[in-house]
């Protein structure tokens, strides 16, 4: 029963769990859930990975007056029990027009409509409008980008340098979105939809909290995709506090060091 950390630390564990139901909260459009398959744990991934360095580099994409956290029902690597598209980022709900700020310093490499002339998602108009920032800090000598999607208005231009906390866009609900919210992605190596990573490892948790991460494997050490995982408080182990599902097969990327298949932020 993992407990909340007192610093921005991360705990990696391997678990299995019972089956429970979740209630709806949501974002995009329905899509069928593929049949589960199993994937072997990569041979170079140790049983207890020891990350070379933390990458809680980023502050929140909202000012303290508008701080909220990502959707518990639709985190990275899930599809809301088949109701939505597989999620390549996290969604943070805030009212229409809420100011969005850069999570770290960098340079704007995209700002404007997500159209057929310059698609930045899986297909044109997926985000409606978006801002993408290439950050100054590199991860293992590779560039790191953040994408801010579904915005109602972009407030920066391509080539513009930005500082952490600088206003870059306003919350909207353009593209594939149900209600106003920010869809934020972290991309490593290349600025493409296929190079995303779980933002829970990159955006700093609230003071006094951390991230619980792990992977579910079977007795042969194969990954178990789309497995329900529940999180319980130590003082009341019979009741679950949060729940999620493990990543699907070969659809979203795990962290290079942690090799996780689920997180609780």
Order of alpha helices (4+ residues) and beta strands (2+ residues): beta-beta-beta-beta-beta-beta-beta-beta-beta-beta-beta-beta-beta-beta-beta-beta-beta
